[in-house]
Amino acid sequence: MIPRRARVAAVTATGAIAMLAVTACAPGGTTTAPTAPSSVSDDVAAAGEVTLKLSDFWGSAEQDWIVSVIDQFQDKYPNVTIDRTQEDWGQLTSTLNLQMQDAGGPDIATANNGWSSLGTLAKGGLVLNLDAYADLYGWNDTVPTTIARQNKFTTDFTTIGEGSWFATPQARASLIGVYYNADLLDELGIDVPTTLDELETAAGAVKAAGQVPFSYSGLDGNTAALLGLQAIYGSEGDINDFVYGDPAVTAEDTGLTDAATTLQEWNTNGWLTPNFEGIDYQTSLADYLDGKGVFRFDYTGSLGLSGDQLNQFGYIQLPQASGASTVGVGAAPGAMVISAKCEHPDVAAAFLDFLMSEASAQTAADLGLVPALNDVQTPDVLSQRGEAAATSTLDADDGYVPYFDWSSPTMLDVLGQNTQLLLAGKTTPADFSAAVDADRDAFLAG
């Protein structure tokens, strides 16, 4: 996935990175398929003294998490040393294919999901096929299907979302949902909404009271609200199938047109931050935390809550408008890969499995991050209760959908630019969906 800090604040830069990989990662063409290990073992102690190089792009609380998990793994296996290097997200993502070709490169790394990074690595034979380890550790049974798909490609590299494992998630999740300022709702006498209809009713009441219903920035092509709404309208199956390349599924089928229509209506109603067109993401976020706006679609963890804020702001994962189930945009914050040059793949795979463990999930929760794949104890604060409830519901409903921009290397730019045009009155919801179809279909055509 593209980390939340980069997705909304660096759309243009992300698109530029993706463009570098378009030729290399298009479906079809010649490739050297990674070889799946023929014999695997989970006996880490028997491997003797092992040092594994890890490269990742995590900082702040995420860095505290990976450091703690490494310590736990090394305590469990004293014969193993994990030599970690932390790199800038853009630098690592854009150079990982070169690093994996270097004999001195990392054994394990965080890649970006989708064609532009993981697809390039797998297609180039630079990372291991992990099917044998999936069987050994039971990942096919323990990882929800919608999360497992995010790490798979067919071995002819014509299809994403099925086939063989080339990466794994961690016991952490990054979701898109609705944050709310509980203090402001209480002051206004408005109940916390639990459905889209209730959210819109609350927004109308907030507006009538002279407050800003939705904190929003438009300068950088913010797509969080659009994709959050899409998950409320579209089915899990249709969104997954579109992203994973089913040409029979259109953008309209995924709920995108309905989402764009709703966002456009909210703008017409005056429910978005005044003059949002000239406001960047970081400014709007700071304003929201300062009490300017009641609701905000955003990525879990992006608010950077601490202290009293943990009980001032809550999080809700709204069910689908149809009421059938809950669907949410969500993925692990990075796809874990093992280099094809790794001399100790069994040990590396054991570490990847540990990253998905209950211990890993509990460490995430203790640090204020969103746990996934396991039921763990969450600190009793408002924001984390809502985030943990969301992952629990999505796990139970198998309702995760991938980031929509994974459908092509240039889709993030298409979504951001057309969201700006939509809210400026220069395109329609139907034309928005048509532009998305055109971009994805051109990519599928190779």
KACOR-V464835 format. One record per pair of residues at least 12 apart in sequence whose C-alpha atoms are under 7 Angstrom apart, sorted by the first residue. I is the first residue (numbers start at 1). J is the second residue. D is the distance in Angstrom with one decimal. If there is no record, write none. Layout:
I	J	D
I	J	D
//
This chain:
1	112	5.0
1	113	4.8
1	331	6.7
1	333	6.1
1	334	5.6
2	112	6.2
3	333	6.4
4	299	6.0
4	302	6.6
5	302	6.8
8	220	6.6
8	221	7.0
8	222	5.3
8	281	6.7
9	220	6.1
9	281	5.9
11	220	6.6
11	221	7.0
11	412	6.9
11	413	6.5
12	413	6.8
15	410	6.0
15	412	6.5
15	413	5.8
17	94	6.3
18	116	5.6
18	409	5.2
18	410	6.6
19	409	6.4
19	410	6.6
21	116	5.5
22	116	6.7
22	409	6.2
24	120	6.2
25	115	5.6
25	116	6.1
25	119	6.0
25	120	4.9
26	443	6.9
26	446	5.6
27	157	5.9
27	158	4.5
27	159	6.9
27	444	6.7
27	446	6.2
28	157	6.0
28	158	4.9
31	123	5.6
31	124	5.9
32	123	6.4
32	124	5.7
32	125	5.2
33	123	6.1
33	124	7.0
33	125	5.2
33	155	6.4
34	122	6.7
34	125	4.3
34	126	6.9
34	127	6.5
34	128	5.6
34	129	5.8
35	128	6.5
35	129	6.1
36	128	6.3
36	129	4.7
36	130	6.4
36	131	6.8
36	132	6.8
37	132	6.6
40	132	6.9
40	346	6.2
41	346	5.9
42	346	6.5
42	350	6.5
44	347	5.6
45	77	6.5
45	79	6.6
48	79	6.1
49	79	4.8
49	80	6.0
50	79	6.2
50	80	4.9
50	81	6.2
51	80	5.8
51	81	4.6
51	82	5.9
51	83	6.8
52	81	6.3
52	82	5.0
52	83	5.9
52	107	5.9
53	82	6.0
53	83	4.7
53	84	6.0
53	106	4.8
53	107	5.1
53	108	6.3
54	82	6.6
54	83	5.9
54	84	4.6
54	85	6.1
54	106	5.5
54	107	6.1
54	108	4.8
54	109	5.5
55	84	5.9
55	85	4.8
55	86	5.9
55	87	6.9
55	106	6.1
55	108	6.5
55	109	4.7
55	110	6.6
56	85	6.5
56	86	5.2
56	87	6.1
56	109	5.7
56	110	5.1
57	86	5.5
57	87	5.0
57	88	5.5
57	89	4.9
57	92	7.0
58	86	6.7
61	367	6.4
65	363	6.5
65	364	6.1
69	360	6.2
70	82	6.7
93	111	6.3
93	112	6.5
93	117	6.8
97	121	6.0
100	126	6.0
100	339	6.2
101	126	6.8
106	339	7.0
107	338	5.7
107	339	5.0
107	342	5.1
108	336	6.9
108	337	5.6
108	338	4.6
108	339	6.1
108	348	6.9
109	336	5.7
109	337	5.5
109	338	6.8
110	334	5.4
110	335	5.3
110	336	4.8
110	337	6.4
111	334	5.8
111	335	5.0
111	336	6.3
111	337	6.8
112	334	5.8
112	335	6.0
113	150	6.8
113	151	7.0
113	334	6.9
113	335	6.0
114	406	5.0
115	406	6.9
115	408	7.0
115	409	6.6
116	409	5.5
122	166	6.6
123	157	6.3
126	339	6.0
126	340	5.2
127	166	6.9
127	337	6.3
127	338	5.5
127	339	4.4
127	340	4.5
128	166	6.2
128	338	5.7
128	339	6.1
128	340	5.0
129	164	6.7
129	165	5.9
129	166	5.0
130	165	5.1
130	166	5.5
131	164	5.9
131	165	5.4
133	349	6.8
143	373	6.7
144	395	6.6
144	398	6.0
145	398	6.9
146	398	6.3
146	399	7.0
146	400	5.5
146	401	6.5
147	331	6.6
147	400	6.7
149	161	4.4
149	162	5.8
150	402	6.9
151	165	5.8
151	166	5.9
151	167	5.1
151	168	6.1
151	335	7.0
152	164	5.2
152	165	4.7
152	166	5.9
153	165	7.0
159	244	6.9
159	245	6.8
160	244	5.1
161	244	5.4
166	337	6.6
167	335	5.5
167	336	5.0
167	337	4.8
168	335	5.6
168	336	5.1
168	337	6.9
168	352	7.0
169	332	5.2
169	334	6.9
169	335	5.6
169	336	6.3
169	356	6.9
170	332	5.9
170	355	5.1
170	356	4.6
171	355	6.1
171	356	4.4
171	357	6.3
171	360	6.0
171	361	4.9
171	371	5.7
171	372	4.6
171	373	5.5
172	332	5.7
172	361	6.3
172	364	6.7
172	370	5.6
172	371	4.4
172	372	4.7
173	330	6.5
173	331	5.5
173	332	4.6
173	333	6.3
173	370	5.6
173	371	6.1
173	372	5.6
174	299	6.3
174	300	5.5
174	330	5.5
174	331	5.6
174	332	6.0
174	333	6.1
175	299	5.4
175	300	5.4
175	328	6.8
175	329	5.5
175	330	4.3
175	331	6.8
176	224	6.7
176	228	5.8
176	297	6.8
176	298	5.5
176	299	4.6
176	300	6.3
176	328	6.7
176	329	5.5
176	330	6.7
177	228	6.0
177	297	5.5
177	298	6.0
177	299	6.7
177	315	7.0
177	316	6.2
177	317	5.2
178	295	6.5
178	296	5.5
178	297	4.5
178	298	6.5
178	315	5.7
178	316	5.3
178	317	6.5
179	295	5.6
179	296	5.2
179	297	6.2
179	313	6.6
179	314	5.5
179	315	4.4
179	316	6.5
180	294	5.5
180	295	4.5
180	296	6.5
180	313	5.5
180	314	5.3
180	315	6.3
181	294	5.2
181	295	6.6
181	312	6.0
181	313	4.7
181	314	6.6
182	312	5.5
182	313	5.6
182	314	6.5
183	312	6.0
184	294	6.5
190	202	6.6
194	318	6.2
195	318	5.6
195	319	6.3
196	318	6.7
196	321	6.5
203	271	6.9
207	271	6.6
211	293	6.8
212	271	6.3
212	272	6.7
212	273	6.1
212	292	6.6
212	293	4.6
212	294	6.4
213	271	5.2
213	272	6.5
213	293	5.6
213	294	5.3
213	295	5.9
214	271	5.9
214	272	4.9
214	273	6.3
214	293	5.6
214	294	6.1
214	295	4.8
214	296	5.4
215	272	6.2
215	273	5.4
215	284	6.7
215	288	6.2
215	293	4.9
215	295	6.2
215	296	5.1
216	272	5.9
216	273	5.5
216	276	6.2
216	284	6.4
216	296	7.0
217	276	5.0
217	277	6.6
217	279	5.1
217	280	5.4
217	281	5.4
217	284	5.8
218	276	5.2
218	277	4.5
218	278	6.5
218	279	6.0
218	280	6.5
218	420	6.5
219	277	5.3
219	278	5.2
219	279	5.4
219	280	5.0
220	280	5.9
220	281	6.8
221	416	4.1
221	417	6.0
221	419	6.4
221	420	5.9
222	416	6.2
223	415	6.9
223	416	6.1
223	419	6.9
224	297	5.8
224	298	5.5
225	297	5.0
226	259	5.9
226	260	6.4
226	263	6.8
228	297	6.8
228	329	6.9
229	259	5.1
230	255	5.1
230	256	5.3
230	259	5.0
231	327	5.5
231	328	5.5
231	329	6.6
232	318	7.0
232	319	6.3
232	320	4.2
232	321	5.6
232	327	6.6
233	255	4.9
233	258	6.8
233	259	6.9
233	320	6.0
233	321	5.8
234	254	4.6
234	255	4.1
235	254	6.6
236	327	6.1
236	399	6.0
236	400	7.0
236	401	6.0
238	253	6.5
238	254	5.3
239	254	5.0
239	401	6.5
240	401	5.8
240	402	6.6
243	404	6.1
243	406	6.2
243	407	4.2
244	407	6.3
245	407	6.8
250	437	6.4
251	433	5.4
251	436	6.6
251	437	6.0
252	433	6.1
256	433	6.5
257	429	5.2
257	430	5.9
257	433	6.0
260	429	5.3
261	429	5.7
264	422	6.9
264	423	6.0
267	423	6.9
301	369	6.5
310	381	5.9
310	382	6.1
310	383	5.5
311	381	5.5
311	382	4.7
311	383	6.3
313	382	6.7
313	383	5.7
314	382	5.3
314	383	4.2
314	386	6.3
315	383	5.5
315	386	4.8
315	387	6.0
316	386	5.8
317	390	5.6
325	397	6.8
326	394	6.5
326	397	6.7
326	399	6.1
327	394	6.7
327	399	4.5
327	400	5.9
327	401	7.0
328	394	7.0
328	399	6.2
328	400	5.2
328	401	6.0
329	400	5.8
329	401	4.9
329	402	5.7
329	403	6.2
330	400	5.5
330	401	6.0
330	402	6.0
331	402	6.4
358	374	5.6
361	374	6.5
361	376	6.9
362	376	5.6
362	377	6.8
365	378	5.6
366	378	7.0
366	379	6.8
370	387	6.4
370	388	6.4
371	388	6.8
372	391	6.2
407	440	6.2
408	440	5.7
408	443	6.2
411	439	6.8
414	436	6.7
418	432	6.1
//
